[in-house]
Structures are given as structure tokens and as C-alpha cells.
Amino acid sequence: MGAQQSCEEGKSQIAEPEACDQMYESLARLHSNYYKHKYPRPRDTSFSGLSVEEYKLILSTDTLEEFKEMNKGMWKKLQEKFAPRNTEEKQKAWARSLSRPHT
């Protein structure tokens, strides 16, 4: 199957088959990692210098949850620790706070 065949598939023909061929060849090069093999990197790193494995570790769900937990203040941790667990307990706690006289 040539590049021209792929451009002519379907019910309508492309007005500029040469432009279509160039686009198809360009997409084929990208898909086959032509440029990755033509210009290999000495090391797989990023701007920050971290490796792919380090990024996967940092961006894992468990690690992100640990960061969230570390960033919470003491007051927020205490609120969560003593907060009612189910809906019924929440409703009772809410009713108690409303029934208390404000002085």
C-alpha cells in the first residue's frame, strides 16, 4: 500500500496528492521513530535531570498521597482524625453543635 493509495481511500479524492503524500510520509517517519533513531540521546533524561523511573516513582499515586499528607497542618490532621466516619454520626454531630447554646 503506497502513500498515494492511502490518500485516495474513501469516497472523495484529495485535491493535492503531492501534499498528501508528503504529509503521509512525515507521519510515517514520526510513527516509526525515525528521528529518535537518527538522533539518539546519550542518556534518557529530562530538563530536571531525572530519569524516567524517578519520574514514575515521584508521580505514583502513593507518593502523591504522602506529599498531600505531609503538607497538611496539625489542625487539619486532628480534624480528620476526630471527624465522624459515617453519615449518621455526621448528622448527630451537626445536631449537637446546633443545639448548644451560644454564650
Stockholm file with secondary structure:
# STOCKHOLM 1.0

chainA/1-103         MGAQQSCEEGKSQIAEPEACDQMYESLARLHSNYYKHKYPRPRDTSFSGLSVEEYKLILSTDTLEEFKEMNKGMWKKLQEKFAPRNTEEKQKAWARSLSRPHT
#=GR chainA/1-103 SS CCHHHHHHCSSSCCSCHHHHHHHHHHHHHHHTTHHHHHSCCSSCCCTTCCCHHHHHHHTSHHHHHHHHHHHSCHHHHHHHHHSCSSHHHHHHHHHHHHHSCCC
#=GC SS_cons         CCHHHHHHCSSSCCSCHHHHHHHHHHHHHHHTTHHHHHSCCSSCCCTTCCCHHHHHHHTSHHHHHHHHHHHSCHHHHHHHHHSCSSHHHHHHHHHHHHHSCCC
//
